[in-house]
Amino acid sequence: MHGEYKVPGGKLVVVDLDAEDGVLRRVRVGGDFFLEPDEALPAIDSALEGAPADTDASGLAARIDAALPPGTQMFGLTTEGIGVAVRRALAHATDWTDYDWQLVHDDAQPPALHMALDEVLTGEVAAGRRAPTLRVWEWGAPAVVIGSFQSLRNEVDTEAAERHGITVVRRISDGGAMFIEPGNTITYSLSVPAALVQGLSFTDAYAYLDDWVLGALGDMGIKAWYQPLNDIATDAGKIAGAAQKRLAGGEGAVLHHVTMAYDIDADKMTEVLRIGREKLSDKGTRSAKKRVDPLRRQTGLPRATVIERMIGSFRERYGLTEGRVTDEEMARARELARTKFGAPEWTARVP
């Protein structure tokens, strides 16, 4: 069995192993990480040899920690990352490069239709009728997008939203509210087979699916990192938030979407969103305006250029061909936008 895992912000870990009679056998760890002293690598292999095959990543990491020679130094590598690679090998997880990725980057769409497209396209990936897809959104109207389990009245000042012409919609994924203005926001979705994140914990799946965009930002001169559970941040502040939803059917699929602040009208945002003091305190900030630091200021690039470079980075890493939403998919999405995502019953399902 073969497993690979790129440590967030670090290097690739590769594990080859067998599982016999419920334990790990013939374990070999490799990768492009840096490790000193040389004796540390065989110590890692020995620590994993004979481990129960149902040991979780943390348990495997503990075995490795106990076996490492004194003074061991790891660069781009963690013992937890090795444990994750082992779990992915045992789960027969796939890798990004195992797929022919499609790009969908269409004209602007209404907010409710975007919610519906996420559900339809990810369902098609789960059923095996669509290739894994990177969809870059263009917004047809300003919006507030609330998480699947959020209370509408607690999160949004609906009178202020109506006054500013802002549509409120609810997505199928969990997480927090996002404030959207078409020219100030960059949003993308990944609709991926469940096999891509096999062996990863819920938290690790966020980091794993965010890693490519951290590299893209780095190429634009932005040192960004994954901040658990679902933020992308820099020294200047948060620049993006992610959310996920797992869909059954066929082999299953995961929807992972990210909204990035290219620019922001902070006064309008704080007028429309009911951002509580407790949430702000958790983030270690004094005001909502300081929580988000837009990409426009950090890159100095036009929004279209930022998107172009992000797409180019993904294509360079994993390959990416131009795709489209089929007529059948669009028809289903339009119906779903009408009957579900545009309906007050769904938007206010948690009042």
Secondary structure, 3 states (H helix, E strand, C coil): CEEEEECCCCCEEEEEEEEECCEEEEEEEEECCEEECCCHHHHHHHHHCCCECCCCHHHHHHHHHHHCCCCCEEECCCHHHHHHHHHHHHCCCCCHHHCCCEEECCCCECHHHHHHHHHHHHHHHHHCCCCCEEEECCECCCEEEECCCCCHHHHECHHHHHHCCCEEEECCCCCCCEEECHHHEEEEEEEEEHHHHCCCCHHHHHHHHHHHHHHHHHHCCCCCEEECCCEEEECCEEEEEEEEEEECCCCCEEEEEEEEECCCCHHHHHHHECCCHHHHHHCCCCCHHHCECCHHHHHCCCHHHHHHHHHHHHHHHHCCEECCCCHHHHHHHHHHHHHHHCCHHHHCCCC
